[in-house]
Amino acid sequence: MSPGRTPRRGWDVAPGESGFPFPPWHSPTPVARPRASLSRERIVAVALAIVDAESTEAVTMRRIATDLDTGAASLYAYVSGKDEVLSLAHDAVLANLRLPPGPDDDWRQLVRDWARATQQLYSAHQDLARLSFATIPTSTAGMDIAERLFAAMVRGGVPSALAAQLLDRLALYIGADVFEGWLYGQRFRATDPADTRTTEQRAQEFFVSLGAYFKQMPADRYPTVSAHVDDLMAGDGQERFEFGIELMIAGVDKLAERMGEPPPEG
């Protein structure tokens, strides 16, 4: 998003608005006597509140209608169904993504900032990251970010085809990392009211015991694993996330350098 620009709602896109096409898979703005108390914005806000309180799986048209004190049928004047509601909720969250103002002279740092900001944004909304799978961002906010990242990389000397592949792989990596983190959180949450440990404490205890288990493996069968268990278990989730980002950036740097070299003689 451009610095100083007023954030736009992810679902607030109309045909022809500023030359931006209307997504054909979204329902158009209703024209047939909608209820005054309902709007697409309210439906999406309620759906997102359900996600934040529980998860994306808890979102149903009936549940949204109940929270809005209306019937489920009335919602279909605004959206085509649950899938569209969740897609709009995902767009609405991404519309809140903020990056430091330009100029974007260092594409590597911009990519790091984007990756961390997206990770933090997804992490604040339960399992919302799973909605990024098999999805190509097409909202105005998503396109603004994509343009900025893509432009910075191309200006920085990254071949456009390579830049496009990096953005695609990074988006998948970020969503998968956050979603797995949410799954771990569900796995280690308290199920016994008498258990006063935090989710983080239970997770830490599990991984400590896992490391101890690996050290008991037969060294003659797994000599390399047995000799390097501490390295295998090192690093928390954030450190491993950062490693993945740096790995991709370094890989693109090397590939861009190789692609810019003249072919070997002979």
C-alpha positions as CSV (number, residue, x, y, z in Angstrom):
1,M,0.0,0.0,0.0
2,S,1.4,3.4,-0.9
3,P,2.5,5.6,2.1
4,G,-0.2,7.9,3.3
5,R,-2.9,6.2,1.4
6,T,-6.2,5.6,3.2
7,P,-6.7,1.9,3.8
8,R,-9.5,0.3,1.8
9,R,-11.7,-2.5,2.9
10,G,-10.7,-5.7,1.2
11,W,-14.3,-6.2,0.0
12,D,-14.9,-2.6,-1.0
13,V,-14.3,-3.0,-4.7
14,A,-16.9,-1.9,-7.3
15,P,-16.9,-2.4,-11.1
16,G,-15.0,0.4,-12.7
17,E,-13.8,1.9,-9.5
18,S,-10.5,3.7,-10.3
19,G,-10.2,1.3,-13.2
20,F,-10.2,-1.7,-10.9
21,P,-12.2,-4.7,-12.2
22,F,-14.8,-6.4,-10.1
23,P,-13.8,-10.0,-9.1
24,P,-16.2,-12.3,-11.0
25,W,-16.2,-14.8,-8.2
26,H,-17.6,-12.3,-5.7
27,S,-21.3,-11.3,-5.5
28,P,-22.2,-7.9,-6.8
29,T,-23.6,-5.2,-4.5
30,P,-27.3,-6.1,-3.9
31,V,-30.0,-4.1,-5.6
32,A,-33.1,-5.9,-4.5
33,R,-34.5,-4.4,-1.3
34,P,-31.8,-5.5,1.2
35,R,-32.4,-5.2,4.9
36,A,-31.2,-1.9,6.2
37,S,-29.5,-3.5,9.2
38,L,-27.4,-5.8,7.0
39,S,-24.4,-5.1,4.7
40,R,-21.6,-7.1,3.3
41,E,-19.2,-5.3,5.6
42,R,-21.2,-6.3,8.7
43,I,-21.4,-9.9,7.5
44,V,-17.6,-10.1,7.0
45,A,-17.0,-8.4,10.4
46,V,-19.1,-10.9,12.2
47,A,-17.4,-13.8,10.4
48,L,-14.0,-12.4,11.3
49,A,-15.1,-12.1,15.0
50,I,-16.1,-15.8,14.9
51,V,-12.7,-16.7,13.4
52,D,-10.9,-14.7,16.1
53,A,-13.0,-16.3,18.9
54,E,-12.9,-19.9,17.6
55,S,-11.6,-20.7,14.1
56,T,-12.5,-20.6,10.5
57,E,-14.3,-24.0,10.8
58,A,-16.8,-22.3,13.2
59,V,-18.0,-19.9,10.5
60,T,-21.3,-21.0,8.9
61,M,-24.0,-18.9,7.3
62,R,-26.4,-20.0,10.1
63,R,-23.9,-18.9,12.8
64,I,-23.4,-15.5,11.1
65,A,-27.1,-15.1,10.8
66,T,-27.7,-15.9,14.4
67,D,-25.1,-13.4,15.5
68,L,-26.8,-10.8,13.3
69,D,-30.2,-11.7,14.6
70,T,-31.6,-12.6,11.2
71,G,-32.2,-15.6,9.0
72,A,-29.5,-17.2,7.0
73,A,-31.5,-16.7,3.7
74,S,-31.2,-12.9,4.1
75,L,-27.4,-13.1,3.9
76,Y,-27.5,-14.4,0.3
77,A,-28.5,-11.0,-1.0
78,Y,-24.9,-9.9,-0.1
79,V,-22.7,-13.0,-0.5
80,S,-22.9,-16.3,-2.3
81,G,-22.1,-18.4,0.7
82,K,-19.5,-19.3,3.3
83,D,-16.6,-19.6,0.9
84,E,-17.0,-16.0,-0.3
85,V,-17.5,-14.7,3.3
86,L,-14.2,-16.3,4.3
87,S,-12.4,-15.0,1.2
88,L,-13.6,-11.5,2.0
89,A,-12.6,-11.9,5.6
90,H,-9.1,-12.9,4.5
91,D,-8.9,-9.9,2.1
92,A,-10.1,-7.6,5.0
93,V,-7.3,-8.8,7.2
94,L,-4.7,-8.4,4.6
95,A,-5.9,-4.8,3.9
96,N,-4.5,-4.0,7.4
97,L,-0.9,-5.0,6.4
98,R,1.5,-2.2,6.8
99,L,5.0,-1.8,5.5
100,P,7.6,0.9,6.3
101,P,7.4,3.8,3.8
102,G,9.7,3.8,0.8
103,P,11.9,4.3,-1.0
104,D,12.4,0.6,-1.5
105,D,16.1,0.7,-2.3
106,D,16.8,-2.7,-0.6
107,W,14.4,-5.4,-1.9
108,R,15.8,-7.9,0.5
109,Q,14.8,-5.8,3.5
110,L,11.4,-5.1,2.0
111,V,10.8,-8.8,1.6
112,R,11.8,-9.4,5.2
113,D,9.5,-6.7,6.4
114,W,6.6,-8.1,4.3
115,A,7.2,-11.6,5.5
116,R,7.2,-10.6,9.2
117,A,4.3,-8.3,8.9
118,T,2.2,-11.0,7.2
119,Q,3.2,-13.6,9.7
120,Q,2.2,-11.3,12.6
121,L,-1.1,-10.4,10.9
122,Y,-2.1,-14.1,10.3
123,S,-1.0,-15.1,13.8
124,A,-3.4,-12.6,15.4
125,H,-6.4,-14.4,13.7
126,Q,-6.4,-18.1,14.8
127,D,-6.2,-20.3,11.7
128,L,-6.9,-17.6,9.2
129,A,-3.6,-18.4,7.4
130,R,-5.1,-21.6,6.0
131,L,-7.3,-19.4,3.8
132,S,-4.2,-18.3,2.0
133,F,-3.8,-21.8,0.5
134,A,-5.0,-22.2,-3.1
135,T,-5.7,-18.5,-3.2
136,I,-4.3,-15.7,-5.3
137,P,-4.7,-12.3,-3.7
138,T,-6.6,-10.0,-6.1
139,S,-7.9,-7.3,-3.7
140,T,-6.7,-3.7,-4.1
141,A,-4.6,-4.0,-0.9
142,G,-3.1,-7.3,-2.0
143,M,-2.3,-5.9,-5.5
144,D,-0.8,-2.8,-4.0
145,I,1.6,-4.9,-1.9
146,A,2.4,-7.2,-4.8
147,E,3.2,-4.3,-7.0
148,R,5.5,-2.7,-4.5
149,L,7.4,-6.0,-3.8
150,F,7.7,-6.9,-7.5
151,A,8.8,-3.5,-8.5
152,A,11.5,-3.3,-5.8
153,M,12.9,-6.7,-6.8
154,V,13.0,-5.9,-10.5
155,R,14.6,-2.5,-9.9
156,G,17.1,-4.3,-7.7
157,G,18.3,-6.5,-10.5
158,V,16.2,-9.7,-9.9
159,P,14.9,-11.2,-13.2
160,S,11.2,-10.7,-13.3
161,A,10.5,-14.4,-13.7
162,L,12.6,-15.2,-10.6
163,A,10.9,-12.4,-8.6
164,A,7.5,-13.8,-9.5
165,Q,8.5,-17.3,-8.3
166,L,9.9,-16.0,-5.1
167,L,6.8,-14.1,-4.2
168,D,4.7,-17.2,-4.9
169,R,6.9,-19.5,-2.8
170,L,7.2,-17.0,0.1
171,A,3.5,-16.5,0.3
172,L,3.0,-20.3,0.6
173,Y,5.8,-20.6,3.1
174,I,4.4,-17.8,5.4
175,G,0.9,-19.2,5.4
176,A,2.1,-22.7,6.0
177,D,4.4,-21.7,8.8
178,V,1.7,-19.7,10.6
179,F,-0.9,-22.4,10.1
180,E,1.4,-25.1,11.5
181,G,2.1,-22.8,14.5
182,W,-1.6,-22.6,15.1
183,L,-1.9,-26.4,14.9
184,Y,0.8,-26.7,17.5
185,G,-1.0,-24.2,19.7
186,Q,-4.1,-26.4,19.5
187,R,-2.1,-29.5,20.2
188,F,-0.6,-28.1,23.4
189,R,-3.5,-26.1,24.8
190,A,-4.8,-27.2,28.2
191,T,-7.5,-29.8,28.3
192,D,-7.4,-30.3,32.0
193,P,-8.7,-27.4,34.1
194,A,-6.2,-28.4,36.8
195,D,-3.3,-27.9,34.4
196,T,-1.9,-24.4,35.1
197,R,0.9,-24.5,32.6
198,T,0.7,-22.2,29.6
199,T,0.6,-23.4,26.0
200,E,4.2,-22.3,25.5
201,Q,5.3,-24.2,28.6
202,R,3.6,-27.4,27.5
203,A,5.2,-27.1,24.0
204,Q,8.6,-26.5,25.5
205,E,8.4,-29.5,27.7
206,F,7.3,-31.6,24.8
207,F,10.3,-30.6,22.6
208,V,12.7,-31.1,25.5
209,S,11.4,-34.7,25.9
210,L,11.6,-35.2,22.2
211,G,15.2,-34.2,22.2
212,A,15.9,-36.6,25.0
213,Y,14.0,-39.3,23.0
214,F,16.2,-38.8,20.0
215,K,19.4,-39.1,22.2
216,Q,18.2,-42.5,23.2
217,M,18.1,-43.7,19.6
218,P,20.6,-46.5,18.7
219,A,23.8,-44.6,17.7
220,D,25.0,-47.4,15.5
221,R,21.9,-47.1,13.4
222,Y,21.6,-43.3,13.4
223,P,25.1,-42.1,14.0
224,T,24.7,-38.7,12.5
225,V,21.4,-37.9,14.1
226,S,22.7,-39.1,17.5
227,A,25.8,-36.9,17.2
228,H,23.8,-33.8,16.4
229,V,20.6,-33.9,18.3
230,D,21.1,-30.5,19.9
231,D,21.5,-28.9,16.4
232,L,18.4,-30.7,15.2
233,M,16.4,-29.3,18.1
234,A,17.9,-25.8,18.2
235,G,15.9,-22.7,17.4
236,D,12.4,-21.7,18.3
237,G,9.6,-21.2,15.8
238,Q,10.5,-17.6,15.1
239,E,14.2,-18.4,14.5
240,R,13.3,-21.1,12.1
241,F,10.8,-18.8,10.3
242,E,13.6,-16.2,9.9
243,F,16.0,-18.9,8.7
244,G,13.5,-19.9,5.9
245,I,13.1,-16.3,4.8
246,E,16.9,-15.8,4.7
247,L,17.3,-19.1,2.8
248,M,15.0,-18.0,0.1
249,I,16.5,-14.5,-0.2
250,A,20.0,-16.0,-0.4
251,G,18.9,-18.5,-3.0
252,V,17.3,-15.9,-5.2
253,D,20.5,-13.8,-4.9
254,K,22.6,-16.7,-6.1
255,L,20.2,-17.6,-8.9
256,A,20.0,-14.0,-10.1
257,E,23.8,-13.9,-10.2
258,R,23.9,-17.1,-12.1
259,M,21.2,-16.0,-14.6
260,G,23.2,-12.8,-15.2
261,E,26.4,-14.5,-16.1
262,P,27.3,-15.2,-19.7
263,P,27.1,-18.8,-20.8
264,P,30.4,-20.7,-20.5
265,E,32.5,-20.8,-23.7
266,G,32.6,-24.1,-25.6
